Amino acid sequence: MNDIQSIWEEFHRELKGFIARSIKNTHDADDILQDTFLKIIHNPQKISQAENLRQYLYGIVRNGIHDYFRKIKTEKNKAQWDNATLSKEDNLLLNNTLAECCVRPFIGQLPEKYREALLITEFEDISQKELAHRLSISYSGAKSRVQRGREKLKELLLLCCAYKSDRYGNLFTEREKACDC
């Protein structure tokens, strides 16, 4: 039970932020988070077998979110349902999962003040106003810190990986560089 407590303490805010950004409903996000931890409690052997705990937890959450949208889809009248919405949500889930697995290590290389600002705003889903209050800095200072952190993160990503951007600013990779990310 102690392992589950430590998993809760380490990951529950991060996972709730991920869920909340994906479904935009805090009550349902709490339910999905609760279901996630019930699955963890009922299957402790799977936790010990997981090679990467963070990826395993995000897999459980992602499945919970898919189930949530599947339930919504069946509850709504088919005439009211827009298939593009689900595709947009699936893309959001994919992007958030990629950010968690691929971008987080780069954030860890940032100076402390930028790392903290990005982790709080991007992974805990805390607003920049709340960040300012939490860090006891001005709102404009918090906005600047997040913006500079994003710029420094972009520089790290571009140094490591062979990314280029199209005319709209969308990044894509040209696997010329050997990159472990």
NULO-336666 format. One record per residue: residue number from 1; x, y, z of N, C-alpha, C, O in turn. Coordinates in Angstrom, 2 decimals, m for minus. Layout:
REM residues N
REC   num      n.px      n.py      n.pz     ca.px     ca.py     ca.pz      c.px      c.py      c.pz      o.px      o.py      o.pz
REC   NUM         X         Y         Z         X         Y         Z         X         Y         Z         X         Y         Z
...
This chain:
REM residues 181
REC   num      n.px      n.py      n.pz     ca.px     ca.py     ca.pz      c.px      c.py      c.pz      o.px      o.py      o.pz
REC     1      0.83     m1.20      0.00      0.00      0.00      0.00      0.86      1.25      0.00      0.46      2.28     m0.53
REC     2      2.05      1.17      0.59      2.96      2.31      0.64      3.38      2.74     m0.76      3.54      3.93     m1.02
REC     3      3.58      1.77     m1.68      3.95      2.10     m3.06      2.84      2.91     m3.73      3.12      3.86     m4.45
REC     4      1.62      2.53     m3.50      0.50      3.23     m4.11      0.41      4.65     m3.56      0.11      5.58     m4.30
REC     5      0.67      4.80     m2.27      0.68      6.14     m1.67      1.76      7.01     m2.32      1.51      8.18     m2.61
REC     6      2.94      6.45     m2.53      4.01      7.24     m3.15      3.69      7.56     m4.61      4.03      8.64     m5.10
REC     7      3.05      6.63     m5.31      2.62      6.90     m6.69      1.60      8.03     m6.69      1.67      8.93     m7.53
REC     8      0.66      7.98     m5.75     m0.34      9.04     m5.64      0.33     10.40     m5.41      0.05     11.37     m6.11
REC     9      1.22     10.44     m4.45      1.88     11.70     m4.10      2.70     12.25     m5.26      2.74     13.46     m5.47
REC    10      3.34     11.38     m6.01      4.21     11.83     m7.09      3.44     12.19     m8.36      3.84     13.12     m9.07
REC    11      2.36     11.49     m8.65      1.74     11.63     m9.97      0.32     12.20    m10.01     m0.14     12.57    m11.09
REC    12     m0.40     12.28     m8.89     m1.83     12.60     m9.01     m2.09     14.00     m9.57     m3.03     14.16    m10.36
REC    13     m1.31     15.00     m9.20     m1.54     16.35     m9.75     m1.25     16.38    m11.24     m2.00     16.96    m12.03
REC    14     m0.16     15.76    m11.61      0.26     15.72    m13.01     m0.80     15.01    m13.87     m1.18     15.50    m14.93
REC    15     m1.25     13.86    m13.39     m2.26     13.10    m14.14     m3.58     13.84    m14.19     m4.25     13.85    m15.22
REC    16     m3.97     14.47    m13.09     m5.23     15.22    m13.09     m5.15     16.39    m14.07     m6.12     16.68    m14.77
REC    17     m4.01     17.07    m14.13     m3.84     18.16    m15.08     m3.97     17.67    m16.51     m4.62     18.31    m17.34
REC    18     m3.36     16.54    m16.79     m3.45     15.93    m18.13     m4.90     15.61    m18.48     m5.37     15.91    m19.57
REC    19     m5.60     14.99    m17.53     m7.00     14.61    m17.76     m7.85     15.86    m17.94     m8.67     15.93    m18.86
REC    20     m7.67     16.84    m17.07     m8.49     18.06    m17.12     m8.30     18.80    m18.44     m9.27     19.33    m18.99
REC    21     m7.07     18.85    m18.95     m6.83     19.50    m20.24     m7.49     18.72    m21.37     m7.88     19.31    m22.38
REC    22     m7.62     17.43    m21.21     m8.17     16.60    m22.27     m9.69     16.63    m22.33    m10.27     16.59    m23.42
REC    23    m10.35     16.71    m21.16    m11.82     16.59    m21.18    m12.54     17.86    m20.76    m13.75     17.95    m20.95
REC    24    m11.85     18.83    m20.19    m12.44     20.13    m19.85    m13.60     20.04    m18.85    m14.48     20.90    m18.86
REC    25    m13.62     19.04    m18.00    m14.66     18.91    m16.99    m14.00     18.38    m15.72    m13.61     17.22    m15.66
REC    26    m13.89     19.24    m14.70    m13.11     18.86    m13.51    m13.74     17.72    m12.74    m13.03     16.90    m12.16
REC    27    m15.08     17.65    m12.71    m15.72     16.55    m11.97    m15.44     15.21    m12.66    m15.12     14.23    m12.00
REC    28    m15.58     15.19    m13.96    m15.28     13.96    m14.70    m13.79     13.63    m14.64    m13.41     12.46    m14.62
REC    29    m12.95     14.65    m14.61    m11.50     14.42    m14.49    m11.20     13.73    m13.17    m10.38     12.81    m13.12
REC    30    m11.86     14.17    m12.09    m11.67     13.51    m10.80    m12.10     12.05    m10.86    m11.44     11.18    m10.29
REC    31    m13.22     11.78    m11.55    m13.70     10.41    m11.67    m12.71      9.54    m12.44    m12.45      8.40    m12.06
REC    32    m12.17     10.08    m13.52    m11.19      9.31    m14.32     m9.93      9.06    m13.50     m9.36      7.97    m13.55
REC    33     m9.49     10.07    m12.76     m8.31      9.89    m11.90     m8.57      8.83    m10.84     m7.72      7.99    m10.57
REC    34     m9.76      8.86    m10.24    m10.12      7.87     m9.24    m10.14      6.47     m9.86     m9.61      5.52     m9.27
REC    35    m10.73      6.33    m11.03    m10.75      5.03    m11.70     m9.34      4.54    m12.01     m9.05      3.35    m11.90
REC    36     m8.47      5.47    m12.39     m7.07      5.12    m12.67     m6.42      4.52    m11.43     m5.76      3.48    m11.51
REC    37     m6.60      5.17    m10.29     m5.95      4.66     m9.08     m6.63      3.40     m8.55     m5.98      2.60     m7.88
REC    38     m7.90      3.21     m8.84     m8.54      1.94     m8.49     m7.90      0.80     m9.29     m7.66     m0.29     m8.76
REC    39     m7.63      1.05    m10.56     m6.97      0.04    m11.39     m5.57     m0.26    m10.85     m5.13     m1.41    m10.86
REC    40     m4.89      0.77    m10.40     m3.54      0.58     m9.83     m3.64     m0.26     m8.55     m2.84     m1.17     m8.34
REC    41     m4.60      0.06     m7.70     m4.76     m0.66     m6.43     m5.10     m2.13     m6.68     m4.60     m3.02     m5.99
REC    42     m5.96     m2.38     m7.68     m6.40     m3.75     m7.95     m5.38     m4.57     m8.75     m5.52     m5.78     m8.85
REC    43     m4.37     m3.93     m9.31     m3.36     m4.63    m10.12     m1.94     m4.21     m9.74     m1.20     m3.71    m10.58
REC    44     m1.56     m4.40     m8.48     m0.22     m3.95     m8.07      0.91     m4.70     m8.79      2.01     m4.16     m8.94
REC    45      0.66     m5.91     m9.24      1.69     m6.67     m9.95      2.05     m6.01    m11.27      3.20     m6.07    m11.71
REC    46      1.07     m5.37    m11.91      1.35     m4.70    m13.18      2.23     m3.47    m12.96      3.05     m3.13    m13.82
REC    47      2.06     m2.82    m11.84      2.90     m1.66    m11.51      4.35     m2.11    m11.35      5.26     m1.46    m11.86
REC    48      4.55     m3.20    m10.65      5.93     m3.67    m10.44      6.56     m4.20    m11.73      7.78     m4.23    m11.85
REC    49      5.74     m4.61    m12.69      6.26     m5.12    m13.96      6.49     m4.02    m15.00      7.15     m4.25    m16.01
REC    50      5.96     m2.85    m14.75      6.06     m1.75    m15.72      7.51     m1.29    m15.83      8.17     m1.02    m14.83
REC    51      8.00     m1.19    m17.07      9.37     m0.71    m17.29      9.48      0.78    m17.02     10.46      1.24    m16.44
REC    52      8.48      1.53    m17.44      8.46      2.97    m17.25      7.12      3.31    m16.59      6.08      3.29    m17.24
REC    53      7.17      3.60    m15.30      5.95      3.83    m14.52      5.13      4.98    m15.09      3.91      4.87    m15.20
REC    54      5.78      6.07    m15.46      5.07      7.24    m15.99      4.31      6.86    m17.26      3.13      7.20    m17.39
REC    55      4.95      6.16    m18.18      4.28      5.76    m19.41      3.12      4.81    m19.12      2.07      4.90    m19.75
REC    56      3.32      3.91    m18.18      2.27      2.97    m17.82      1.05      3.72    m17.26     m0.08      3.43    m17.64
REC    57      1.29      4.67    m16.36      0.20      5.45    m15.78     m0.53      6.26    m16.84     m1.76      6.33    m16.84
REC    58      0.21      6.86    m17.73     m0.42      7.63    m18.80     m1.22      6.73    m19.74     m2.22      7.16    m20.31
REC    59     m0.78      5.51    m19.91     m1.55      4.56    m20.71     m2.90      4.26    m20.07     m3.92      4.21    m20.76
REC    60     m2.91      4.06    m18.76     m4.17      3.82    m18.05     m5.08      5.04    m18.18     m6.27      4.91    m18.46
REC    61     m4.50      6.23    m17.98     m5.28      7.47    m18.07     m5.83      7.66    m19.48     m6.99      8.01    m19.66
REC    62     m4.99      7.44    m20.47     m5.42      7.60    m21.87     m6.60      6.67    m22.18     m7.55      7.08    m22.84
REC    63     m6.53      5.44    m21.71     m7.64      4.51    m21.92     m8.90      4.99    m21.20    m10.00      4.87    m21.73
REC    64     m8.74      5.53    m20.00     m9.88      6.08    m19.27    m10.52      7.24    m20.00    m11.74      7.37    m20.03
REC    65     m9.70      8.09    m20.60    m10.22      9.22    m21.36    m10.94      8.75    m22.62    m11.99      9.28    m22.98
REC    66    m10.37      7.75    m23.28    m11.05      7.19    m24.46    m12.40      6.60    m24.07    m13.39      6.78    m24.77
REC    67    m12.43      5.90    m22.94    m13.71      5.34    m22.46    m14.70      6.46    m22.18    m15.89      6.33    m22.49
REC    68    m14.23      7.55    m21.59    m15.08      8.70    m21.30    m15.72      9.25    m22.58    m16.93      9.48    m22.63
REC    69    m14.90      9.45    m23.61    m15.43      9.98    m24.87    m16.34      8.97    m25.56    m17.32      9.35    m26.20
REC    70    m16.02      7.70    m25.42    m16.89      6.67    m25.99    m18.26      6.70    m25.32    m19.29      6.56    m25.98
REC    71    m18.25      6.90    m24.00    m19.52      6.97    m23.26    m20.32      8.20    m23.69    m21.53      8.11    m23.89
REC    72    m19.65      9.32    m23.83    m20.33     10.54    m24.28    m20.93     10.33    m25.67    m22.06     10.73    m25.94
REC    73    m20.17      9.69    m26.52    m20.64      9.47    m27.89    m21.91      8.65    m27.91    m22.83      8.94    m28.68
REC    74    m21.98      7.61    m27.07    m23.17      6.77    m27.07    m24.35      7.48    m26.41    m25.50      7.16    m26.69
REC    75    m24.07      8.44    m25.52    m25.14      9.14    m24.84    m25.76     10.24    m25.72    m26.93     10.58    m25.55
REC    76    m24.99     10.76    m26.63    m25.50     11.85    m27.46    m26.21     11.29    m28.69    m25.92     10.19    m29.16
REC    77    m27.12     12.05    m29.16    m27.81     11.71    m30.40    m26.80     11.78    m31.53    m26.03     12.74    m31.61
REC    78    m26.77     10.77    m32.41    m25.80     10.73    m33.48    m25.87     11.95    m34.39    m24.86     12.35    m34.96
REC    79    m27.03     12.52    m34.52    m27.16     13.71    m35.36    m26.44     14.90    m34.76    m26.04     15.81    m35.49
REC    80    m26.26     14.92    m33.43    m25.60     16.04    m32.77    m24.09     15.82    m32.66    m23.34     16.75    m32.39
REC    81    m23.68     14.61    m32.87    m22.26     14.28    m32.66    m21.45     14.68    m33.88    m21.81     14.35    m35.01
REC    82    m20.37     15.36    m33.66    m19.47     15.78    m34.73    m18.22     14.91    m34.64    m17.47     15.02    m33.67
REC    83    m17.99     14.06    m35.63    m16.84     13.16    m35.60    m15.51     13.90    m35.52    m14.53     13.36    m35.01
REC    84    m15.47     15.11    m36.02    m14.23     15.89    m35.96    m13.82     16.18    m34.53    m12.63     16.31    m34.24
REC    85    m14.79     16.30    m33.62    m14.48     16.59    m32.22    m13.64     15.46    m31.63    m12.65     15.71    m30.94
REC    86    m14.04     14.23    m31.89    m13.29     13.10    m31.36    m11.89     13.07    m31.95    m10.93     12.80    m31.23
REC    87    m11.75     13.34    m33.22    m10.44     13.36    m33.84     m9.56     14.44    m33.21     m8.38     14.23    m32.96
REC    88    m10.15     15.60    m32.95     m9.41     16.68    m32.32     m8.96     16.26    m30.92     m7.82     16.54    m30.52
REC    89     m9.85     15.59    m30.18     m9.51     15.13    m28.83     m8.42     14.05    m28.88     m7.51     14.05    m28.06
REC    90     m8.52     13.15    m29.84     m7.48     12.12    m29.98     m6.13     12.76    m30.27     m5.11     12.33    m29.72
REC    91     m6.11     13.77    m31.14     m4.86     14.47    m31.42     m4.32     15.16    m30.18     m3.12     15.15    m29.94
REC    92     m5.21     15.76    m29.39     m4.79     16.40    m28.15     m4.16     15.39    m27.20     m3.13     15.67    m26.59
REC    93     m4.78     14.22    m27.07     m4.23     13.17    m26.21     m2.86     12.74    m26.68     m1.94     12.57    m25.88
REC    94     m2.72     12.56    m27.99     m1.44     12.15    m28.54     m0.38     13.20    m28.26      0.72     12.88    m27.83
REC    95     m0.71     14.47    m28.50      0.24     15.55    m28.27      0.63     15.65    m26.80      1.80     15.86    m26.49
REC    96     m0.33     15.50    m25.90     m0.03     15.56    m24.47      0.85     14.40    m24.04      1.76     14.57    m23.22
REC    97      0.59     13.22    m24.57      1.40     12.05    m24.23      2.82     12.22    m24.76      3.78     11.91    m24.06
REC    98      2.95     12.72    m25.98      4.27     12.98    m26.53      5.01     14.02    m25.70      6.20     13.89    m25.45
REC    99      4.29     15.04    m25.29      4.91     16.08    m24.46      5.42     15.47    m23.17      6.52     15.78    m22.72
REC   100      4.61     14.61    m22.57      5.01     14.00    m21.30      6.24     13.11    m21.47      7.17     13.18    m20.66
REC   101      6.25     12.31    m22.48      7.34     11.34    m22.66      8.59     11.95    m23.28      9.71     11.56    m22.94
REC   102      8.42     12.90    m24.17      9.54     13.41    m24.95     10.02     14.79    m24.52     11.23     15.06    m24.57
REC   103      9.14     15.65    m24.10      9.52     17.03    m23.78      9.96     17.17    m22.33     10.83     17.98    m22.02
REC   104      9.35     16.40    m21.45      9.65     16.53    m20.02     11.15     16.39    m19.71     11.65     17.16    m18.89
REC   105     11.88     15.46    m20.32     13.33     15.39    m20.03     14.07     16.68    m20.40     15.03     17.06    m19.73
REC   106     13.63     17.34    m21.46     14.26     18.60    m21.85     13.93     19.70    m20.84     14.78     20.53    m20.53
REC   107     12.72     19.70    m20.34     12.35     20.68    m19.31     13.25     20.50    m18.09     13.61     21.48    m17.43
REC   108     13.60     19.26    m17.79     14.49     19.00    m16.66     15.88     19.61    m16.82     16.59     19.76    m15.83
REC   109     16.27     19.95    m18.03     17.58     20.56    m18.28     17.55     22.08    m18.14     18.60     22.72    m18.16
REC   110     16.39     22.66    m18.00     16.27     24.11    m17.92     16.72     24.61    m16.54     16.70     23.84    m15.57
REC   111     17.11     25.88    m16.44     17.38     26.45    m15.12     16.13     26.34    m14.24     15.01     26.33    m14.74
REC   112     16.34     26.25    m12.95     15.26     25.95    m12.00     14.03     26.84    m12.16     12.91     26.33    m12.16
REC   113     14.21     28.16    m12.30     13.04     29.03    m12.33     12.19     28.78    m13.58     10.96     28.89    m13.51
REC   114     12.81     28.46    m14.70     12.05     28.18    m15.92     11.44     26.78    m15.86     10.31     26.56    m16.28
REC   115     12.21     25.84    m15.34     11.72     24.47    m15.21     10.46     24.45    m14.33      9.45     23.86    m14.69
REC   116     10.54     25.11    m13.19      9.40     25.15    m12.27      8.18     25.80    m12.93      7.07     25.29    m12.81
REC   117      8.39     26.91    m13.62      7.28     27.62    m14.27      6.61     26.75    m15.32      5.38     26.70    m15.39
REC   118      7.40     26.06    m16.15      6.81     25.22    m17.20      6.12     23.99    m16.63      5.04     23.61    m17.08
REC   119      6.73     23.36    m15.64      6.11     22.17    m15.05      4.78     22.52    m14.41      3.81     21.77    m14.54
REC   120      4.73     23.64    m13.73      3.49     24.03    m13.05      2.41     24.40    m14.07      1.28     23.94    m13.96
REC   121      2.76     25.22    m15.05      1.73     25.69    m15.98      1.34     24.64    m17.02      0.17     24.53    m17.38
REC   122      2.30     23.86    m17.49      2.00     22.93    m18.58      1.56     21.55    m18.10      0.71     20.93    m18.73
REC   123      2.13     21.07    m17.00      1.83     19.70    m16.59      0.87     19.62    m15.41      0.22     18.60    m15.21
REC   124      0.76     20.70    m14.63     m0.22     20.71    m13.54     m1.46     21.50    m13.92     m2.41     21.58    m13.15
REC   125     m1.44     22.08    m15.11     m2.58     22.83    m15.63     m2.97     23.97    m14.70     m4.15     24.19    m14.41
REC   126     m1.96     24.70    m14.25     m2.15     25.87    m13.39     m1.99     27.11    m14.26     m1.06     27.18    m15.07
REC   127     m2.86     28.09    m14.10     m2.78     29.31    m14.90     m1.57     30.13    m14.50     m0.98     29.93    m13.44
REC   128     m1.19     31.05    m15.37     m0.05     31.91    m15.08     m0.35     32.84    m13.92      0.56     33.21    m13.17
REC   129     m1.61     33.23    m13.74     m1.98     34.04    m12.57     m1.76     33.25    m11.29     m1.23     33.77    m10.31
REC   130     m2.19     31.99    m11.31     m2.00     31.14    m10.13     m0.52     30.89     m9.89     m0.07     30.81     m8.75
REC   131      0.26     30.75    m10.98      1.71     30.59    m10.86      2.31     31.80    m10.16      3.13     31.65     m9.25
REC   132      1.90     33.00    m10.57      2.41     34.22     m9.95      2.11     34.23     m8.46      2.98     34.56     m7.65
REC   133      0.90     33.86     m8.11      0.52     33.83     m6.69      1.34     32.77     m5.94      1.83     33.03     m4.84
REC   134      1.47     31.60     m6.53      2.19     30.50     m5.88      3.67     30.85     m5.65      4.24     30.50     m4.62
REC   135      4.28     31.55     m6.61      5.70     31.88     m6.51      5.95     33.26     m5.90      7.10     33.68     m5.74
REC   136      4.87     33.95     m5.56      4.96     35.30     m4.98      5.73     36.25     m5.89      6.62     36.98     m5.46
REC   137      5.36     36.23     m7.17      5.93     37.15     m8.14      4.78     37.84     m8.86      3.63     37.42     m8.74
REC   138      5.09     38.88     m9.61      4.05     39.59    m10.34      3.51     38.72    m11.47      4.16     37.77    m11.93
REC   139      2.30     39.06    m11.90      1.69     38.32    m13.01      2.52     38.48    m14.28      2.74     37.50    m15.00
REC   140      3.00     39.70    m14.55      3.82     39.89    m15.75      5.14     39.13    m15.63      5.68     38.64    m16.62
REC   141      5.67     39.04    m14.41      6.88     38.25    m14.18      6.66     36.78    m14.45      7.51     36.11    m15.02
REC   142      5.51     36.28    m14.04      5.18     34.88    m14.28      5.02     34.62    m15.78      5.50     33.61    m16.30
REC   143      4.33     35.54    m16.47      4.15     35.40    m17.92      5.51     35.39    m18.62      5.74     34.57    m19.51
REC   144      6.40     36.29    m18.22      7.73     36.35    m18.83      8.52     35.08    m18.56      9.21     34.57    m19.44
REC   145      8.41     34.58    m17.34      9.15     33.37    m16.98      8.68     32.18    m17.81      9.50     31.38    m18.27
REC   146      7.39     32.06    m17.99      6.86     30.96    m18.80      7.30     31.12    m20.26      7.72     30.16    m20.90
REC   147      7.19     32.34    m20.76      7.57     32.59    m22.16      9.05     32.32    m22.38      9.42     31.67    m23.37
REC   148      9.90     32.80    m21.49     11.35     32.55    m21.64     11.65     31.06    m21.48     12.52     30.53    m22.18
REC   149     10.94     30.40    m20.58     11.12     28.96    m20.42     10.78     28.21    m21.68     11.48     27.28    m22.07
REC   150      9.70     28.62    m22.34      9.31     27.98    m23.60     10.36     28.23    m24.68     10.67     27.33    m25.47
REC   151     10.90     29.44    m24.71     11.94     29.74    m25.70     13.19     28.90    m25.46     13.77     28.36    m26.40
REC   152     13.59     28.79    m24.20     14.77     27.99    m23.88     14.52     26.51    m24.17     15.42     25.80    m24.63
REC   153     13.30     26.05    m23.91     12.94     24.67    m24.22     13.02     24.43    m25.73     13.54     23.40    m26.16
REC   154     12.52     25.35    m26.50     12.58     25.23    m27.96     14.02     25.14    m28.43     14.34     24.34    m29.30
REC   155     14.89     25.98    m27.85     16.31     25.94    m28.22     16.92     24.57    m27.93     17.66     24.03    m28.76
REC   156     16.61     24.01    m26.75     17.13     22.68    m26.41     16.64     21.61    m27.39     17.40     20.76    m27.83
REC   157     15.36     21.68    m27.71     14.80     20.70    m28.65     15.46     20.81    m30.02     15.79     19.80    m30.65
REC   158     15.64     22.03    m30.48     16.23     22.22    m31.80     17.70     21.83    m31.83     18.21     21.38    m32.86
REC   159     18.39     22.00    m30.71     19.80     21.58    m30.64     19.93     20.06    m30.70     20.85     19.53    m31.31
REC   160     19.01     19.37    m30.05     19.09     17.91    m29.96     18.59     17.23    m31.23     19.23     16.33    m31.76
REC   161     17.45     17.67    m31.68     16.75     16.95    m32.73     16.78     17.72    m34.04     17.01     18.93    m34.07
REC   162     16.56     17.01    m35.10     16.55     17.63    m36.43     15.13     18.08    m36.74     14.43     17.44    m37.52
REC   163     14.73     19.17    m36.14     13.39     19.70    m36.40     13.47     20.90    m37.32     14.39     21.72    m37.24
REC   164     12.51     20.99    m38.18     12.33     22.16    m39.03     10.87     22.56    m38.89     10.05     21.79    m38.39
REC   165     10.56     23.75    m39.34      9.16     24.17    m39.27      8.65     24.53    m40.65      9.40     24.99    m41.51
REC   166      7.36     24.32    m40.83      6.74     24.72    m42.09      6.36     26.20    m42.01      6.67     26.87    m41.03
REC   167      5.72     26.69    m43.03      5.42     28.12    m43.08      4.42     28.55    m42.02      4.25     29.75    m41.78
REC   168      3.74     27.60    m41.38      2.78     27.91    m40.32      3.39     27.79    m38.93      2.72     28.05    m37.93
REC   169      4.68     27.40    m38.86      5.34     27.25    m37.57      5.22     25.87    m36.96      5.69     25.65    m35.85
REC   170      4.58     24.92    m37.67      4.46     23.55    m37.18      5.80     22.85    m37.33      6.42     22.90    m38.39
REC   171      6.22     22.18    m36.26      7.50     21.47    m36.29      7.34     20.11    m36.93      6.31     19.45    m36.78
REC   172      8.38     19.69    m37.64      8.44     18.33    m38.13      9.90     17.92    m38.10     10.80     18.77    m38.10
REC   173     10.14     16.62    m38.08     11.50     16.12    m37.92     12.06     15.66    m39.26     11.34     15.17    m40.13
REC   174     13.35     15.83    m39.39     14.08     15.27    m40.52     15.20     14.44    m39.91     16.30     14.97    m39.71
REC   175     15.00     13.25    m39.64     15.89     12.38    m38.88     17.31     12.30    m39.45     17.78     11.22    m39.80
REC   176     17.98     13.44    m39.53     19.38     13.46    m39.97     20.29     13.28    m38.75     21.30     12.59    m38.82
REC   177     19.93     13.91    m37.66     20.72     13.82    m36.43     20.35     12.55    m35.68     19.19     12.13    m35.70
REC   178     21.32     11.97    m35.02     21.04     10.83    m34.15     20.57     11.40    m32.83     21.30     12.12    m32.16
REC   179     19.35     11.09    m32.47     18.73     11.70    m31.30     18.08     10.60    m30.48     17.38      9.75    m31.03
REC   180     18.29     10.61    m29.19     17.71      9.59    m28.32     16.36      9.99    m27.75     15.77      9.24    m26.97
REC   181     15.87     11.14    m28.13     14.61     11.59    m27.52     13.41     11.07    m28.29     12.27     11.35    m27.92
